[in-house]
């Protein structure tokens, strides 16, 4: 190629250091630069460009950009001898490579630690569950999952001072003080109270109040009795006593209840003012036991127990509790240690039940006669035809008729 070639400066290697025309500030990328816009080969020799950058009007009106001299990617090139700013590549969310890798490593370690802590806590709490209930064999089938939740009046393991503090009075009969059936299916969960004085057939023991089943044959017989009554299959069982309930409430920081009227009763020890208030463990037990304050006695107490259970689980599953390990772990430990569950129940099953109990449809098994005189004393006669409609809807996975949903109203 002729030495007169006006373009040779664009592809020839730069002269060695010290020779005329050499500029150490020039980047090797200069060999790829194109002649200035508008120059169609006029023969301008290399290095003939002005030392100052050309005006913005000469190069697309955008001035010099960082990544090219056309302003953000527009056409235009840097003149020879213009220093090219070079920096490290940016990685990991805009941070320089090595620093970004450190940040990514720290984040990864934190995530791993959190996952390990959650997994460890899960298995720790799961190991505290009392899996001491054996579900009886049954041929019953039903849609969804059914939990039988029993609160017993056992004083076993409580000192005299603890009994006095909880106003438990004389020794109990280890019977079920409250009995609820939680159904979880494809629709909204349904929580059904079974009156403790319901006069039913206890398999192998004849007719009696349903709460006697627990004292006669423990949880297995109580489960069998409920399955016989409802035609449903009980998938899981949960039982809790007075002291366990008080401990759970205290560990969660109390439970907020709003009362329409003040409650005062010497038998249960309840002494609460009207309005909204936060109940501690002792107050919660008294509230859940109180039935003498109401004309409908145990039937109103069942509603109060449902309202309390919903408030407790709403508090326990709120972000203020489960995101605070100093509250959630003591609560979970107390709850797991205080309840008895069937051998097939896991902590995951309990978590699902807890979420379902936050806001379920609530009702009581339809009643034909609340003051039914029997050989067992004053009992509750269930409405067999209406009860059958209720349990059949649950068994078939259908919506419970609205006429059978009585709801919950605190007394």
C-alpha positions as CSV (number, residue, x, y, z in Angstrom):
1,X,0.0,0.0,0.0
2,X,1.3,3.5,-0.8
3,X,3.0,5.5,1.9
4,X,0.6,8.2,0.8
5,X,-2.3,6.2,2.1
6,X,-4.2,8.5,4.3
7,X,-5.7,5.6,6.4
8,X,-2.6,3.7,7.3
9,X,-2.5,5.4,10.7
10,X,-5.6,3.6,11.6
11,X,-4.3,0.1,11.3
12,X,-0.6,0.4,11.7
13,X,0.9,-0.6,15.0
14,X,1.8,2.3,17.2
15,X,5.5,3.3,17.3
16,X,7.7,2.1,20.1
17,X,7.9,4.2,23.3
18,X,10.0,7.2,22.8
19,X,9.5,7.6,19.1
20,X,7.6,10.5,17.7
21,X,3.8,10.0,17.7
22,X,3.8,7.6,20.6
23,X,1.4,8.4,23.4
24,X,1.2,6.0,26.4
25,X,-2.3,7.2,27.2
26,X,-3.7,5.8,24.0
27,X,-5.6,2.5,24.4
28,X,-4.9,-0.5,22.2
29,X,-8.5,-0.2,21.1
30,X,-7.4,2.8,19.1
31,X,-6.6,0.5,16.2
32,X,-10.3,-0.1,15.9
33,X,-11.3,3.6,15.7
34,X,-12.8,5.0,12.6
35,X,-12.0,8.4,11.1
36,X,-14.1,11.3,12.2
37,X,-17.6,11.6,10.8
38,X,-17.9,13.5,7.6
39,X,-14.3,12.6,6.5
40,X,-14.6,10.6,3.4
41,X,-11.0,10.1,2.9
42,X,-9.7,13.6,2.4
43,X,-6.2,12.4,3.2
44,X,-6.0,13.9,6.6
45,X,-2.9,12.4,8.2
46,X,-2.8,10.5,11.5
47,X,-2.7,12.8,14.5
48,X,-4.2,15.7,12.5
49,X,-7.2,15.9,14.8
50,X,-7.4,18.7,17.3
51,X,-6.3,18.0,20.9
52,X,-9.5,19.2,22.3
53,X,-12.7,17.1,21.8
54,X,-14.8,18.3,18.9
55,X,-17.9,20.2,19.6
56,X,-21.1,18.3,20.3
57,X,-22.5,19.6,17.1
58,X,-19.8,17.7,15.2
59,X,-20.6,14.4,16.9
60,X,-24.3,13.9,17.0
61,X,-25.0,16.7,19.5
62,X,-24.6,14.5,22.5
63,X,-21.0,15.2,23.6
64,X,-18.7,12.5,24.8
65,X,-20.2,9.5,26.5
66,X,-18.4,7.1,28.8
67,X,-18.9,4.1,26.7
68,X,-18.3,5.8,23.3
69,X,-17.9,9.3,22.1
70,X,-21.4,9.6,20.7
71,X,-23.2,10.0,24.0
72,X,-24.8,6.8,25.3
73,X,-24.1,4.7,22.3
74,X,-24.7,7.2,19.4
75,X,-22.4,7.2,16.4
76,X,-19.2,9.2,16.9
77,X,-15.6,8.2,17.7
78,X,-12.8,9.5,19.8
79,X,-10.1,11.4,18.2
80,X,-6.6,10.0,18.3
81,X,-4.5,10.8,21.4
82,X,-7.7,11.1,23.5
83,X,-7.3,9.1,26.8
84,X,-9.7,6.3,27.2
85,X,-11.0,5.7,30.7
86,X,-11.0,2.1,31.7
87,X,-12.5,0.5,34.8
88,X,-13.2,-3.0,36.3
89,X,-16.1,-4.9,35.1
90,X,-19.2,-4.7,37.3
91,X,-20.8,-7.8,38.6
92,X,-23.3,-9.0,41.1
93,X,-25.9,-6.2,41.3
94,X,-23.6,-3.4,40.2
95,X,-20.7,-4.2,42.6
96,X,-17.2,-4.6,41.4
97,X,-16.4,-8.3,40.8
98,X,-14.4,-9.2,44.0
99,X,-16.5,-7.1,46.3
100,X,-19.7,-8.3,44.7
101,X,-18.7,-11.9,45.2
102,X,-18.1,-11.3,48.9
103,X,-21.6,-9.8,49.3
104,X,-23.1,-12.7,47.4
105,X,-21.3,-15.1,49.7
106,X,-22.4,-13.4,52.8
107,X,-26.1,-13.4,51.6
108,X,-25.8,-17.1,50.7
109,X,-24.4,-17.9,54.2
110,X,-27.2,-15.9,55.9
111,X,-29.9,-17.7,53.9
112,X,-28.4,-21.1,54.7
113,X,-28.2,-20.2,58.5
114,X,-31.8,-19.1,58.5
115,X,-32.9,-22.3,56.7
116,X,-30.9,-24.4,59.1
117,X,-32.4,-22.6,62.1
118,X,-35.9,-23.0,60.8
119,X,-35.4,-26.7,60.0
120,X,-33.7,-27.2,63.4
121,X,-36.5,-25.4,65.2
122,X,-39.2,-27.5,63.4
123,X,-37.7,-30.8,64.4
124,X,-37.0,-29.6,67.9
125,X,-40.6,-28.6,68.5
126,X,-41.9,-31.7,66.6
127,X,-39.9,-33.8,69.0
128,X,-41.7,-32.2,72.0
129,X,-45.1,-33.4,70.8
130,X,-46.7,-36.0,73.0
131,X,-47.6,-38.7,70.5
132,X,-49.4,-40.9,73.0
133,X,-52.9,-41.4,71.4
134,X,-53.7,-44.4,69.2
135,X,-56.5,-43.9,66.7
136,X,-58.9,-46.8,66.8
137,X,-59.5,-48.8,63.7
138,X,-62.6,-47.7,61.7
139,X,-64.3,-48.4,58.4
140,X,-65.7,-44.8,58.3
141,X,-64.6,-42.6,55.4
142,X,-65.0,-38.9,54.8
143,X,-63.8,-36.1,52.6
144,X,-61.1,-33.8,53.8
145,X,-59.4,-34.0,57.2
146,X,-61.2,-34.2,60.6
147,X,-59.6,-33.2,63.9
148,X,-61.2,-34.1,67.3
149,X,-60.2,-31.4,69.8
150,X,-60.8,-32.2,73.5
151,X,-60.2,-30.1,76.6
152,X,-60.2,-32.3,79.7
153,X,-60.8,-31.4,83.3
154,X,-58.0,-33.6,84.6
155,X,-56.1,-32.3,87.6
156,X,-53.4,-35.0,87.2
157,X,-49.9,-33.5,87.6
158,X,-51.2,-30.2,89.2
159,X,-50.2,-29.3,92.7
160,X,-52.8,-28.1,95.2
161,X,-51.6,-24.5,94.8
162,X,-51.8,-24.7,91.0
163,X,-55.4,-26.0,91.3
164,X,-56.3,-23.2,93.7
165,X,-54.7,-20.6,91.4
166,X,-56.8,-21.9,88.5
167,X,-59.9,-22.2,90.7
168,X,-60.3,-25.9,89.7
169,X,-62.0,-26.9,92.9
170,X,-62.5,-30.6,93.6
171,X,-60.8,-33.4,91.7
172,X,-62.2,-33.8,88.2
173,X,-63.3,-37.0,86.6
174,X,-60.8,-36.8,83.8
175,X,-63.7,-36.2,81.4
176,X,-63.8,-34.0,78.4
177,X,-64.7,-30.5,79.5
178,X,-65.1,-29.3,75.9
179,X,-65.3,-31.2,72.7
180,X,-65.0,-29.8,69.1
181,X,-64.8,-31.3,65.7
182,X,-62.7,-29.4,63.1
183,X,-63.3,-30.2,59.5
184,X,-60.8,-29.0,56.8
185,X,-61.9,-29.7,53.2
186,X,-62.0,-27.9,49.9
187,X,-64.1,-25.0,51.3
188,X,-63.9,-22.9,54.4
189,X,-63.0,-24.9,57.6
190,X,-65.9,-25.8,59.9
191,X,-65.6,-26.0,63.7
192,X,-68.4,-27.8,65.4
193,X,-69.0,-28.0,69.1
194,X,-70.4,-31.2,70.5
195,X,-72.2,-30.5,73.8
196,X,-70.3,-32.3,76.6
197,X,-73.6,-33.5,78.1
198,X,-74.9,-35.0,74.8
199,X,-76.6,-38.3,75.5
200,X,-75.2,-40.8,73.1
201,X,-74.2,-44.4,72.7
202,X,-70.7,-45.1,73.9
203,X,-69.6,-48.3,72.1
204,X,-69.4,-51.2,74.5
205,X,-70.7,-49.1,77.5
206,X,-74.3,-48.2,76.6
207,X,-75.9,-44.8,76.6
208,X,-74.2,-42.0,78.6
209,X,-73.1,-38.4,78.4
210,X,-70.4,-38.2,75.7
211,X,-67.9,-36.6,78.1
212,X,-67.9,-39.8,80.1
213,X,-66.2,-41.7,77.2
214,X,-62.9,-40.0,77.9
215,X,-62.9,-41.0,81.6
216,X,-64.0,-44.6,80.7
217,X,-61.6,-45.4,77.9
218,X,-59.4,-42.5,77.3
219,X,-59.0,-40.7,73.9
220,X,-59.4,-43.9,71.8
221,X,-62.9,-44.6,73.2
222,X,-63.8,-40.9,72.9
223,X,-62.7,-41.0,69.2
224,X,-64.6,-44.2,68.6
225,X,-67.7,-42.6,70.2
226,X,-67.6,-39.5,68.0
227,X,-67.0,-41.7,64.9
228,X,-70.0,-43.8,65.9
229,X,-72.2,-40.7,66.4
230,X,-71.1,-38.8,63.3
231,X,-70.3,-41.5,60.8
232,X,-67.1,-39.6,60.0
233,X,-63.5,-40.8,60.2
234,X,-61.4,-38.9,62.7
235,X,-58.0,-38.3,61.1
236,X,-56.3,-36.6,64.1
237,X,-56.7,-36.0,67.8
238,X,-55.6,-33.2,70.0
239,X,-56.2,-32.9,73.8
240,X,-55.1,-30.2,76.2
241,X,-55.6,-29.7,80.0
242,X,-56.0,-26.6,82.2
243,X,-52.4,-26.0,83.1
244,X,-51.3,-26.5,79.5
245,X,-53.8,-23.9,78.3
246,X,-52.6,-21.4,80.8
247,X,-49.0,-21.9,79.8
248,X,-49.7,-21.6,76.1
249,X,-51.6,-18.3,76.7
250,X,-48.8,-16.8,78.9
251,X,-46.1,-17.7,76.3
252,X,-48.0,-16.0,73.5
253,X,-48.4,-12.8,75.5
254,X,-52.0,-13.2,76.4
255,X,-55.2,-13.3,74.3
256,X,-57.5,-10.4,73.5
257,X,-61.2,-10.9,74.2
258,X,-64.0,-8.5,73.9
259,X,-66.9,-9.0,76.4
260,X,-70.4,-7.5,76.0
261,X,-70.9,-7.6,79.8
262,X,-68.8,-8.2,82.9
263,X,-68.3,-11.8,84.1
264,X,-68.0,-12.8,87.7
265,X,-68.3,-16.4,88.9
266,X,-67.0,-18.0,92.1
267,X,-66.9,-21.5,90.7
268,X,-64.7,-20.8,87.7
269,X,-62.9,-17.9,89.3
270,X,-63.7,-15.6,86.3
271,X,-63.7,-11.9,87.2
272,X,-63.6,-9.8,84.0
273,X,-64.9,-6.4,83.2
274,X,-67.0,-5.6,80.1
275,X,-65.1,-4.5,77.0
276,X,-61.9,-5.6,75.2
277,X,-59.0,-6.8,77.4
278,X,-56.0,-9.0,77.2
279,X,-56.4,-12.3,79.2
280,X,-53.4,-14.0,80.9
281,X,-53.3,-17.7,81.4
282,X,-55.2,-17.9,84.6
283,X,-57.9,-15.5,83.3
284,X,-58.2,-17.5,80.1
285,X,-58.8,-20.8,81.9
286,X,-61.5,-19.1,84.1
287,X,-63.1,-17.7,81.0
288,X,-63.1,-21.0,79.2
289,X,-64.6,-22.8,82.2
290,X,-67.3,-20.4,83.1
291,X,-70.8,-21.6,82.4
292,X,-72.7,-20.5,85.6
293,X,-72.8,-16.9,84.3
294,X,-75.2,-17.8,81.5
295,X,-78.9,-19.0,81.4
296,X,-77.9,-21.5,78.7
297,X,-75.0,-22.8,80.7
298,X,-72.7,-25.1,78.8
299,X,-74.3,-24.1,75.4
300,X,-73.0,-20.5,75.8
301,X,-69.7,-21.7,77.2
302,X,-69.1,-23.7,74.0
303,X,-69.4,-20.5,72.0
304,X,-67.0,-18.7,74.3
305,X,-64.5,-21.5,74.0
306,X,-64.7,-21.3,70.2
307,X,-64.2,-17.6,70.2
308,X,-61.3,-18.0,72.6
309,X,-59.6,-20.7,70.5
310,X,-59.9,-18.6,67.4
311,X,-58.4,-15.6,69.2
312,X,-55.6,-17.7,70.5
313,X,-54.7,-19.1,67.2
314,X,-55.0,-15.8,65.4
315,X,-52.5,-14.3,67.9
316,X,-50.2,-17.3,67.6
317,X,-50.0,-17.2,63.8
318,X,-49.7,-13.4,63.6
319,X,-46.4,-11.9,62.2
320,X,-45.7,-10.4,65.6
321,X,-45.3,-13.9,67.0
322,X,-44.0,-16.1,64.4
323,X,-41.4,-13.6,63.2
324,X,-40.1,-13.1,66.7
325,X,-38.1,-16.1,67.8
326,X,-38.1,-14.9,71.4
327,X,-41.9,-15.3,71.4
328,X,-42.6,-18.0,68.8
329,X,-40.1,-20.6,70.2
330,X,-41.3,-20.5,73.8
331,X,-44.9,-20.6,72.6
332,X,-44.3,-23.5,70.2
333,X,-42.4,-25.4,72.9
334,X,-45.1,-24.8,75.5
335,X,-47.9,-25.8,73.1
336,X,-46.1,-28.9,71.9
337,X,-45.4,-30.0,75.5
338,X,-48.9,-29.3,76.7
339,X,-51.0,-31.2,74.2
340,X,-51.5,-34.9,73.4
341,X,-51.8,-35.9,69.8
342,X,-52.3,-39.1,67.8
343,X,-49.2,-41.0,66.8
344,X,-49.6,-40.0,63.1
345,X,-49.9,-36.2,63.7
346,X,-46.9,-34.1,62.8
347,X,-46.1,-30.5,63.6
348,X,-47.0,-29.6,60.0
349,X,-50.5,-31.1,60.6
350,X,-50.9,-29.0,63.7
351,X,-49.8,-25.8,61.8
352,X,-52.5,-26.5,59.2
353,X,-55.1,-27.0,61.9
354,X,-53.9,-23.8,63.6
355,X,-54.4,-21.8,60.5
356,X,-57.8,-23.3,59.9
357,X,-58.9,-22.4,63.4
358,X,-58.2,-18.7,62.9
359,X,-61.5,-18.0,61.1
360,X,-63.7,-21.1,60.5
361,X,-67.4,-21.4,60.1
362,X,-68.7,-22.3,63.6
363,X,-71.7,-24.1,64.9
364,X,-73.0,-26.5,67.5
365,X,-74.5,-29.9,66.7
366,X,-78.3,-29.3,66.4
367,X,-80.1,-29.9,69.6
368,X,-83.7,-31.2,70.1
369,X,-83.8,-30.8,74.0
370,X,-81.2,-29.0,76.1
371,X,-82.7,-30.3,79.3
372,X,-83.1,-34.0,78.6
373,X,-83.7,-36.1,81.8
374,X,-81.8,-39.4,81.7
375,X,-80.3,-42.0,84.0
376,X,-77.0,-40.0,83.7
377,X,-78.8,-36.9,84.9
378,X,-79.7,-33.7,83.1
379,X,-78.4,-34.2,79.5
380,X,-78.7,-32.8,76.0
381,X,-80.7,-34.6,73.4
382,X,-79.4,-34.1,69.9
383,X,-81.6,-33.5,66.9
384,X,-80.8,-36.7,65.0
385,X,-82.2,-35.7,61.6
386,X,-80.6,-32.3,61.5
387,X,-77.3,-33.6,62.9
388,X,-77.3,-36.2,60.1
389,X,-77.6,-33.5,57.5
390,X,-74.6,-31.7,59.1
391,X,-72.4,-34.7,59.2
392,X,-73.4,-36.1,55.8
393,X,-72.4,-32.7,54.2
394,X,-69.0,-33.0,55.8
395,X,-68.6,-36.6,54.9
396,X,-69.4,-35.9,51.2
397,X,-67.2,-32.8,51.0
398,X,-70.2,-30.5,50.4
399,X,-71.0,-27.1,51.8
400,X,-72.8,-27.3,55.1
401,X,-76.3,-25.8,54.8
402,X,-76.5,-22.3,56.0
403,X,-79.4,-23.2,58.3
404,X,-77.1,-25.5,60.3
405,X,-74.4,-22.8,60.8
406,X,-75.3,-21.1,64.1
407,X,-72.1,-19.0,64.4
408,X,-70.4,-17.8,67.5
409,X,-71.4,-15.0,69.9
410,X,-69.5,-14.3,73.1
411,X,-71.9,-14.4,76.1
